[in-house]
Amino acid sequence: MATMTKEDIIIKTNAFLIDEFEVDEDDISSDADLKETLELDSLDYVDLVVSVESNFNVKLDADDFTDIVTLQNFYDLLERKLK
């Protein structure tokens, strides 16, 4: 499988955030606060990890989210995991 570009990661991530987490497309920007924009609680983080695993076939754990504040941080995390 070809390596995903940063653009591919962003498009795919935004698509599942809109579809699975019902995030308003207008609220999605790279500097948006992940927790506030997605209105995540601890249970939602579990859903987010499951979504990432099913959409990108990568494993995430709690430590991966330590420094994740914005959507850009999240995109960067996925990019690192996919290398």
N, C-alpha and C positions, 0 to 999 in steps of 0.2 A: 504494500500500500504506500502510495506517495505521501511524503511528509506534508502536513497541512501548513498552509501559510498563516501568518498572524491574522490576515483578513478572513480566511476560512474559519479560523477559530472564533473570531468575533461574530461573524454571521451565524454560525451554528449555535453558539452560546446564546446570542440574543433571541434566536428562534425558539429555543427550548425555554428560555425565561418567559417569553410571551405566551407560549402554548401551555406550559406545565405550571408556571407560577402566576399566570395572569397579570404579568407586569405590563403596564401601559407602555407602548413603544416610545411615547414621548418622554418617559422617565428614564430611558436608557441612554446613558452617556458614559464615556470612559471615566469621568471624575465623579460619577454618582456613587454615593455610599451604598455598598452592597447590602448591608443589613437593613438600612432605612428604606432603600428603593424597593427591595424585595419583601419588606416587612417580615423578615425572617425571625422565627423563634428557634429554639433548639431542635424541635421536631422537623422544622423546615430544612435545617442544615442536613439532616439525615436524608431527606428527599433530594436535596441538591447534590449530595454525594452520589446517590443512586442514579440521578439524571446524568451526572458527569460520567459515571461508569458505563451507563448504557449508550450514551451518545459518543463518547470518545474512547471507550475501552481502556481507561486508566483508573487506578485506585487512588483515592484520597483518604486521608485520616485527619483527625482533629489538629494535629501539629501543622498540617499544611495551611490551615486557616489562621495561624497565629498572627501573621503580618498582613492579612487580607482586609483592607478597608474599602477600597473602591473597586468598581468593575474592572478598571485597568489592572489592578493588582491580581484580580481573579483571572483575567485573560493571560497575564504574564505567567501565573501559576500553571495554567493549562498548557501554555506553550512550553514551559520547562518540562512538564510531565510527558509531553508528547515527543520529546527529543530522544 
